[in-house]
Amino acid sequence: MIRVFVVASVRLYREGLADALSREGIVVVGVHDGSADVAAQASSVQPDVILMDLASANSLATAREIHHAAPAAAVVALGVGVSESELLAYAEAGISGYVSRDASMADLVPRIQSAARGEFICSPSLARGLVRRLAALASERSADPRPVRLTAREQQIAGLLEQDLSNKEIGTQLGIEVATVKHHVHNLLEKMGVHRRQEAIRVLKRAQRGVPTLVPRGGRDFPIGVQS
């Protein structure tokens, strides 16, 4: 017997779904509205499959928590759209089965059975979308990135940007004119492919000074290095 745990924010929906599944010979071990203790509840009843209504608030974050708390259970998403970016986000959250918004109970039961067997299952259209998205990502990552080289002065200024210093404060620290600081900051942003100081600061704060790191540029990653 397949043990199923149902997560949906609407009470009528989750209880109606539980009743319909029970009539199909599937054991519903619990229902939940997706609130804070859902992961603990799901883990405690040890289901084979967890059905999640993606219309619930913070459904992706909840799916990640459930997948972490009950890794042996397959998570099947209900009400999935056809967006390729959405599909990738679902897969990254640990969801292994998908049921579209127009699916019937006749579609749902085989998906639950397949998920319980450890199979990844979704409709042909959703599968095509996921494959296209993965192929596009693989193509982007296969290209060799061009290194972004910073001068020693730009590297100094980058380190001070990480400290959220103003142009005037950077000039004081380095003993140079504010106009010179602005020139270096402009060159730094241009090399990094960002348009605002805060974007640069956000990237720079993810790495230690002097250690090669990555900055986004044109949708790809580019390593930062220091010119010798």
ABEGO torsion letter per residue (X at the ends): XBBBBBBBABAAAAAAAAAAAAAAGBBBAEBBAGBAAAAAAAAAAGBABBBBBAABBGAAAAAAAAAAABAABBBBBBGBBABAAAAAAAAAAGBABBBBAABBAAAAAAAAAAAAAGBBBBBAAAAAAAAAAAAAAAAAAABBBBBBBBBAAAAAAAAAAAAGBBAAAAAAAAGBBAAAAAAAAAAAAAAAGBABAAAAAAAAAABBBGBBBBBBBGGBBBBBBBBX
